[in-house]
Amino acid sequence: MKMQADLMIRDGDFLNEEFELEKGKSILIRDGKILDIDTAEELEKKYQWTEEIDGSRCIYMPGLVDAHMHTGQQLLRGRVLDEMPMIWTRIMLPYESTLTKEKMRLSAQAAAVEMIRSGTCGFIDAGSYYMEEAAAVYEESGLRGAISYSTMDQKGLPRSIAMDAEEAVKRTDELYDGFHGKGNLKVYYSLRSLISCSRELILAAAQRAKERGTMLQAHMNEYPGEINFYMERFQMRPYEYLEKLGVLNENFLGAHSLLLSENEKEILEKRGIKVCHCPFSNCGKAAPHTPELLKKGITAALGTDGAAHGGLSLFNEMKIFRSVMNLTWGVPLSEPAIMPAKTILSMATEKGQQCLGGQDGVDGFLKKGARADIVGIDRSRIYMAEYGKISNTIMESVNAGDIRDSVSGGRILMKDYEIQTLDEERILHDLRSYQERAESN
């Protein structure tokens, strides 16, 4: 008797563990994981399946993971670029204090559609408000994701988002109880803005994350002012302060992590901390020390920082990142391959999966046992006809609009450019209606 599977992607080409092209293979999926990869003829001898995708029109690769984004800022698109500092206190924080259930639902719907169409299968949300609305949308979308509640207890925050440490942690507890493990979702604890979090809140959030076996995430070492805040008050830098509090471990994710001292780099290495760089957003602040971090074995992933910072296309972020790394670190050393295409692709896939709790060396690849997070690049594009090194061409030439198929956790999210899990036409109508109302006010 033949074994049962859920989905076959038939007769496609795909990127193997070395990001090299293997042709004419089929990918078989069961229970959200890759069950087998072989020719269709061989698989037909052993298996039967329920659904099928014609893979002959695509080159398949691991789905991308946006390891730092902001659902709650989706409707801020186009309102941040070219603005003078401080954007966080002048624009973003006031806007998020006005969020409603409707705004968050629209934001999550817009973000989900954009991510699916951009080849992103997984994401990590940095935290906002009315996250239950976002969680319900993401569960429906089928995307793999980690969501958080925005936790800050600084005095003087807008009344609508003001809370103490106990209330901040309680909000995440409720989100965790409601959505952790539902569909492809997880819930992480969050220190939204470190300088806006008391010692009490930092310790409480870290303790709860430890008790529940989940991640703790924070914006880290993004601005000089953030570092100066800790230097002035504690004569320590941000990572040094958290190290003294004893909250750093392999389940800590530090978004941005740009302005690092030598001692902080050693702390990252010692504690197995994961970091995420957001190239478009980070370009206005600093270039991260990524080549050095990777040599130390530190997990470094890529993120978009949300739609307010340039959209949700990781293909765009990869191109920017390659240029920044080459200009900052490659040119002074006359080393054009300071950040090779395969390394950047790994950051957007394998390393992102590690930030989402994936199995090291397994998830983020197209191999047996890996999470079935897979996207198909339209091979009919002219630049896919003569591609040289396939990894180079994907990073240099492929864009968000070239994604034809998307599968997350074995569930088809998009097939032949048609999103399967959400009503994109209705979402587009609702967003246009929101824009019209906003313009009339």
C-alpha positions, -999 to 999 in steps of 0.1 A, spaced: 0 0 0 12 35 -9 20 60 18 -3 91 20 10 126 15 -7 160 14 9 179 -15 32 173 -45 50 200 -63 56 182 -96 84 184 -121 101 216 -109 137 228 -105 148 237 -70 177 251 -50 195 225 -29 213 230 4 242 247 -14 218 270 -33 227 252 -65 200 242 -91 187 207 -93 164 200 -123 134 179 -129 125 169 -94 93 168 -74 88 178 -38 64 158 -16 49 173 15 31 158 45 21 173 79 38 206 71 72 191 63 91 179 32 86 142 31 106 133 0 123 148 -31 128 127 -62 115 124 -97 78 122 -101 81 86 -115 99 74 -84 76 92 -59 45 77 -77 58 42 -69 56 48 -31 32 76 -24 -2 91 -32 -13 126 -24 -43 149 -21 -32 182 -39 -7 190 -66 11 220 -80 25 220 -115 61 229 -108 73 230 -144 68 268 -145 90 276 -115 123 274 -98 116 266 -61 136 279 -32 131 281 6 105 307 16 120 339 29 117 350 66 112 386 75 128 385 110 118 420 120 86 438 108 59 460 122 23 451 113 11 482 133 29 505 110 16 491 77 -7 521 71 22 545 77 36 536 43 50 567 25 48 589 56 83 584 70 109 587 42 128 620 42 114 630 76 137 647 101 145 628 134 132 616 157 108 596 137 99 572 165 88 599 189 74 624 164 55 601 140 55 564 148 46 564 185 18 590 181 4 570 152 4 537 170 -13 554 200 -43 560 176 -46 524 164 -80 507 165 -92 472 158 -101 482 123 -67 498 116 -49 467 129 -71 443 109 -65 463 77 -28 465 85 -24 428 90 -44 420 58 -23 444 38 9 430 53 -1 394 47 -10 399 11 23 418 5 44 391 22 28 363 3 33 380 -30 69 389 -21 80 353 -14 79 357 24 66 326 42 76 336 78 78 368 98 85 381 133 64 410 143 81 435 167 48 441 187 20 466 186 -15 470 199 -48 451 192 -25 422 182 -54 398 186 -69 413 154 -36 408 136 -32 373 149 -66 363 136 -57 376 101 -23 359 101 -38 326 113 -62 328 83 -34 337 59 -14 306 67 18 325 71 43 312 96 49 340 122 58 351 156 37 380 171 43 402 201 25 428 222 42 462 224 55 463 260 67 496 274 61 512 309 78 545 305 60 575 322 45 600 298 34 577 270 1 586 253 -28 576 276 -42 550 251 -10 529 254 3 538 289 7 509 313 28 496 341 51 465 339 25 441 353 -1 452 327 24 450 299 34 414 306 -2 405 312 -12 417 277 15 394 262 3 365 285 -32 369 271 -19 370 235 2 338 242 -28 320 257 -49 329 227 -26 323 198 6 305 206 6 273 186 -25 282 166 -19 275 129 16 285 121 17 312 149 39 317 179 40 345 205 72 361 216 77 384 246 89 419 237 108 449 250 95 473 224 119 503 230 145 494 255 149 529 269 111 529 275 113 497 296 120 497 333 142 472 350 111 456 365 96 451 330 128 437 315 131 411 342 94 402 342 92 398 304 124 377 304 112 355 332 79 349 315 96 340 281 118 316 300 89 300 318 69 295 285 99 284 264 96 312 239 117 340 226 123 375 240 129 402 214 140 438 216 152 467 194 189 469 203 218 493 196 200 511 168 207 547 177 235 566 194 209 581 218 199 547 230 235 538 238 241 571 254 211 567 276 226 535 292 261 549 293 249 580 312 228 562 337 246 529 342 280 533 325 271 503 304 260 498 269 226 482 262 238 446 257 261 449 287 231 461 308 210 432 298 239 408 304 242 422 339 205 415 345 210 379 333 183 379 307 204 371 276 205 336 261 200 318 228 163 327 230 170 364 227 165 382 194 181 417 191 167 436 161 191 460 143 222 455 166 242 480 146 264 499 170 282 472 188 313 474 210 339 446 210 326 435 244 290 434 232 301 413 202 316 388 227 284 388 247 264 380 215 288 351 208 289 338 244 251 338 249 242 326 214 221 357 208 203 361 174 203 394 156 184 408 126 195 435 103 171 457 83 191 472 54 168 499 40 159 512 74 194 508 88 211 528 60 201 560 77 218 549 110 248 526 105 261 496 87 262 464 109 294 444 115 278 414 98 309 397 83 325 397 117 293 385 134 290 356 110 326 346 115 319 343 152 290 320 145 263 345 155 229 339 138 222 370 117 189 372 98 173 399 76 141 420 81 123 448 64 114 469 96 79 471 82 62 490 54 69 524 68 106 518 61 104 508 24 79 479 20 80 442 28 101 428 0 131 409 13 144 406 -23 148 444 -22 165 442 12 189 416 0 200 438 -29 205 468 -6 224 447 19 248 434 -6 257 470 -17 260 483 19 283 454 29 305 458 -2 308 495 2 314 494 40 336 464 44 345 450 10 359 481 -8 384 490 20 397 454 18 395 451 -20 373 421 -13 343 421 -37 329 389 -22 328 401 14 291 391 15 285 365 -12 250 359 -26 247 325 -10 254 340 24 228 366 20 202 340 7 210 320 38 204 349 61 169 354 45 160 317 47 179 294 71 189 321 96 154 336 96 140 301 103 164 298 133 149 331 146 115 314 143 125 284 163 134 262 134 157 233 136 193 242 128 207 227 96 172 215 86 147 243 84 153 269 58 164 243 32 146 222 6 154 188 21 137 159 38 124 168 72 124 206 67 95 228 72 76 230 39 80 267 35 86 270 -3 82 297 -29 83 293 -67 101 319 -89 85 323 -123 110 307 -147 94 325 -177 112 358 -168 138 367 -193 166 368 -167 158 332 -157 166 319 -192 204 327 -190 213 329 -154 250 321 -149 253 313 -112 217 308 -101 222 321 -66 237 353 -80 209 358 -105 182 353 -78 197 379 -56 205 404 -83 175 401 -106 145 384 -89 119 407 -74 88 403 -53 66 402 -84 83 372 -97 69 348 -71 43 325 -87 37 299 -60 39 300 -22 36 273 4 39 277 41 38 247 65 26 226 36 -4 249 30 -8 265 -4 -9 303 1 -5 313 -35 -8 292 -67 -1 306 -102 -2 342 -88 -36 337 -71 -37 340 -33 -56 311 -19 -61 319 17 -73 356 17 -97 376 -4 -73 400 -19 -99 419 -40 -120 426 -8 -89 436 11 -79 460 -17 -114 475 -16 -113 480 21 -79 496 20 -90 521 -7 -120 530 13 -98 536 44 -75 558 22 -105 578 9 -118 584 45 -83 594 57 -80 620 28 -114 635 35 -106 641 72 
